[in-house]
Amino acid sequence: MPAVYGSGDRQHRFLPYLQQMFDQQPILLGEKQARWRFSHGYVENVAAAIALAVTNDRATGRVYNVGESRTPTLLERIQTLGRLVDWHGEMVILPKDQLPSRLQMNLQWQYYLAIDITR
């Protein structure tokens, strides 16, 4: 299952980036973080896919991956978000050790969480 975003998203996945955009702050990302891929799905699309799977007899006993047809990098995702809110600020990609300590996350960015939705 992808990360689900949209109405009711209690994790507010994109809020930190939006806040920086509205505050006209540059967005800083580590190099590996900028290239990271993580499948997402809009809540209404995911709900429709689940409803279709449980109401269609042909889906019985089958596994379906729900998500985007192409999983963008985190950098591409933030750039798209910026275009949607007409943000023209700066994205800064830095080596991890040059990021401010508050942005240094001990995550393994080389492992993508992208799913294949083809059948």
PyMOL commands that set and color helices and strands:
alter all, ss='L'
color gray80, all
select helices_A, chain A and resi 15-22+31-35+43-55+57-59+74-84+96-98+101-103
alter helices_A, ss='H'
color red, helices_A
select strands_A, chain A and resi 3-5+27-30+40-42+91-94
alter strands_A, ss='S'
color yellow, strands_A
deselect
rebuild
show_as cartoon
